[in-house]
Amino acid sequence: MMAKRRRPKHEDILGFMEEFEGESDRAAAVLGAAYLDDHLRELIGSFLIDDSTRVDELLKGPLAPLGSFASRISASYCMGLMSKNEYNDLQIIREIRNRFAHELHGVSFSDAWVKNKCAELELAKAMKPLPGSPPGAREQFTAALSLLSYQLRMRILEQKQQRRVVPSEYW
């Protein structure tokens, strides 16, 4: 059986964003959060020691201590791997994801609660809107997702250059 060729990260990002644009609101919210969750898993893994077995025990699977989106957001912030604004935006994206994931029907980016949450996203506020109408909730969500993805990818690269090693034995 032939192994699947792994695309470079920049192609993954472009491919994801192309697919993301065509998704329903529900899929966009859930997939966008999952995409950032994957970045956080990689960021924390890059920060920890170079022992994939032990690191996987912390990060892999929903029952792992750092296996959930919420725990990864908190751990990344507490490790100094992100700013307070990034932490807050990730928490908002997590709340939006939960709303879309747990409501059986009728949730969209035009929902008042979702619109209010998207308006709170600091990274979306920082972007200058194009002339014309102000960005909608989905555009704000997408802008924050794109900027957070970029920031996290840069931090992953930084952490990989500073890889921690297990201290040598003292005896």
N, C-alpha and C positions, 0 to 999 in steps of 0.2 A: 504494500500500500504506500502510495506516495504521500509524503508530508505536505501539508498545505503551506504555501509560501507566505511568510509574514510580511505585510506591507509596512513601510516606514511609518512612524507616528504621524507625520504631517499628512500623509495620504489617509490615514485613519480619521483624522480630524476633519479633513475636507469631505470624505465619504460620509461620515456621521452627519455633518451639518447639511449636506445635500439631502439625505434621507429624512432628517429631522424636519426640514422645511415642509415636506409633503405630508407629514403626519397630522392626525387629528389633534385637537387640543389635549385630550386625555393622554394620548401616546406621547406627545411632546413633553408634557409635564413629567410623566413617569420616566421616560427615556432620558430626558435632560438631567434629571436628578441622578439616575443610575450612571450616567456618563461621568458626572462630577464625583460620585461615590467611588467609581473605579480610579479616578485620579487621586483621590484621598488615600485609597488603599496603596497605590503605588508610591505616593509621597511618604507615608508613614513607613512603608517597607524600605524605602531608600534611606530614611533617617536612622532606622534601627541597625543593629549589628549585622554583619554579613554571615548569617546562619539561617538559610531559607527554611529549614525544618522548624526551628523555634519561632521564627517570624510568622510562618504560616499558621502555627498554633494560635497566634494572637489575631490574625487577620482573616483567615479563611473560614467561611461558613457563618450563618446567622447566629450561632451560639458561641462563637469565638468572642473573647473579651472586646476586641475591636472589629467585630464583624458587621456592625450595623452602620448605616449612614450617620445617625445621631452620635454614636460613640466615636466615629472617625472625625467628625467635625470638631467635637469637644477635645479629643486627644491632639489633633493637629494644632488647634489654637493653644492649648496648654503647653505644647512642646515648642511654641514660638515659631511655628511653620506658616502662620498666616496672620494678617492684621485683624483688628477688631471689626472693621467694616466687612472684610471678607467673611469672617465668622458669622456676623449678623446676616449677611446676604445668603450664606449657605443655610442658615437656620430658616430663613424665609422660604427659600426654595424647597427645603425639606417639608415645611408646613404645606406649601402648595402641592407638592407631590402627594402628601398624605391625603389631602382633600380630594384630589383626582382619583387616587387609588382606592379610597374607602367609600366614596359616594357611589351608589349604584347607577345613577343617571342624572342628567341635567346640569352637570358642572362644565363650565367652559371659561375661557379667558374673558368673556363678557359678564360673568357672574360678579356681582358687586364685591363680595368678600375677596375673590381672586384679584380683581382690579385694584382694590385697596392694598393688598399684599404686594403686588407687583410695583405699585407706586412707591413702596417703602424701600425698594432695592437701591442701595447707594450707588452701585456700579452703573445701573441704568440711568440714574440721575446725573451722573458725571458725563455721560455722552451727550453731545450737542445734537438736538434733533435736526433733521433735514428741513428745509423750508416747506411750508405747507402745514398739514395737520400734525398735532403732537402724536408721538408714538402711542400705540395701544398697549394693552397689558401683555399680549403675546410678544410684541416687539421689545418691550421692557424686559420680559423674562428671557428672551433670546439674547438680548444684548448682555445682560448680567451673566448668563450661561457662557457666552463666548469669551467675555473678559475673565471670568473666573477660571475657565478652562486654560486660557493662555497663562494666567498668573500661576496656576498650579503646575502646569508643564514646566515653566521656568524654574520653579522651586524644586521640582523633581530633579531636573538637570543639576542644579546647585548641590543638592543632597548627594547625588551619585558621585560627585567629585570629592565630597568630604566623607566618604563611606567610613563608618565606624567598624573597628575590628574588636574581636574578643580579646581582652587582656591576656597576656601569657600567664601561665601558672607561676606561683611564687615559690614553689618547692621543686 
